[in-house]
Amino acid sequence: MQCIMQPIARIKEALALNPKGLSITELSDLLGLHRNATAHYLEILQLRGDADAKKSGTAKNFFPVHRMPVSALLHFCLFPAVVLDNRLDVAMVNDPALELLGCTLDVLYGEPATRVPIPLFTAPALAGRYHETLHGKPGTATVRTLLKGRMRSLNVHLLPVVFDTGREGCALVIMDETERQNADAEVHRWQKRYEALAGGMREWAVRLLPDMTILSASESYAAHVGRTIGELAGFRFTPILSPEDRIRIRQVIATLAPERPAAMLEVRTFDAEGRVRREEWEFTGIFSGAGTCKEVHATGRDVTYLRQLEAELGRHRAHLEAMIQERTCEMQDANRDLLRVIAEKEEIERELTFTQFAFDHASDSILLFDRAGFVYKANTTASEILGYSAEAFRTTTVFTINPSITRTAWERMWEDAVPGKKERVASIHRTKSGIIIDVEVSRTFVRFGDTMYFCSIARERSPES
């Protein structure tokens, strides 16, 4: 594994230092790697989303890029996601996206993004950024658009992605911010009401004797209790309070002293319609020279609405904390799944490395030919027996290695080709130096993807056989 990752890391570093791009030949010369190995590592980087390739004339130049594999995005993304291919046609849509957009898959699949009959995709903030995202530049756009008959505020993340085939694409991860913004606006409105209440409130003022007899009161307090100022004089302060709070106020006034002249208390009262109200009062003692409390100056205000706002804000805060906790748990689960996928990928890479090692060190010569008859792949044993280097094999044909096969026979073999059907024959192979070797050949046709290859597994025949 380490022997693969080290060259890949060096290639990534070289691409980072050359943002204008490097060809396979330039990279192999720069890093001292074999050209085929360099091409293989670049293919891995493309599939991982760490490199892009662009044609420059007849050559391909590779550039550093950070792309997310589409399969990983759709597996882990909890938000609505739409994936566009390199032609900017809709290639993949997850279920949350179909739910948000209010349509079925056949409305979107295969359609150019700018022709999808949903205003979101043609919004200027998005449509002008598809190409730059396709070329590797991520971005974020805020869009207000109509979805399912309702105006929504969306935060769209444009992510460069790579398909399992290595082709680049563009993903739109859509976060519906409508509810959050509405909640923020509601909290803001409550905050404004709170500020207006606190800033414009007219406090009540009442002069009391220590036995709670009213001496005088402000107009605001008189209006509050529904009496005139004259009627309040000589009136007891306690009848408008609950029985429990009458006792609490008496106790607070009784504790007033020159060293502790003021105290605050929140009490429960009832308005004219019998509804419970909350009032906040501050009692300040006025003392004689001997330290005896002669009067009490009381200032109060109605804090019922303030307490309601605080309770509302508390509910919003509790809801927000619950959402944060939920999202945190989801992200932790996603991270654990990602670590498991990485471990599985590393195991697959180890198995591929071992498979390549077993192929190269097999005791028999193994050759793969393409339809035209050229050697597609050869193991180390074939190189040792026939005397060809890996580079030389690329220009060598089946007719050179096995002179007993004519082009007519080769075409007939391909016409009757059946993948997996094995045939064992005695034949000959010719080395690079021209020596004819008698061999026993097990041959078959194999298919990889959409391509068929002719596989020849040969071993030298002893003179006795």
Protein Blocks (a to p, Z undefined) as FASTA:
>chain_A
ZZmmmmmmmmmmmmmmmmnopafklmmmmnopafklmmmmmmmmmmnopaccddehjbcc
ddddddddfklmmmmmmbdcddddfkopafbdcfklmmmnopafklmgopafklcccfkl
mgmklmmmmmmmmnopacdddddddeehiacdddddddddddfkopacdddddddfklmm
mmmmmmmmmmmmmmmmmmmpccddddddfkopafbdcfklmmmnopafklmgopafklmp
cfklmmmmmmmmmmgcfklmbccdddddddfkopacdddddddddddfkopafbdcdddd
dfklmmmmmmmmmmmmmmmmmmmmmmmmmmmmmmmmmmmmmmmmmmmmmmmmmmmmmmmm
pcbdcddddfkopafbdcfklmmmnopafklmmmpcfklmmmmbcfklmmmmmmmgcehi
acddddddddfkopacddddddddddehjbccdddddddddfkZZ
